[in-house]
Amino acid sequence: MCSKDPKTNTYGYVVDVAGPGQPRKQQRRRGFARERDALDALNKVARAVADGRTHAAPSKQTVAELLEA
């Protein structure tokens, strides 16, 4: 679902990204200039989840930090 922020005049979306049998998890993104851009991003994530592909949420973790863990 897309929504418009009246303060910033930008659009955002909320989508469930948890797989079947997992606790509910939502991804929220905002700051899209156009509603169409927000819908496109929403559909891309929703399609990846529905197809069963692994959806990796954006992270600020570096590759070096990942390899050290």
C-alpha angles and dihedrals in degrees: 000000000000125000137182124234106220093202097056100022090229132125132234142175143215122209135172110242102175117114125234113296094016128111114269115275126178131201118210124192129173141168099079113149094213132038089228090059091052091048092049091052091045092051092048092055094041091050092051091051093045092049090054094243117145111265113206113196115224112270137186091217112123124227090247091055090048093051093047093054 
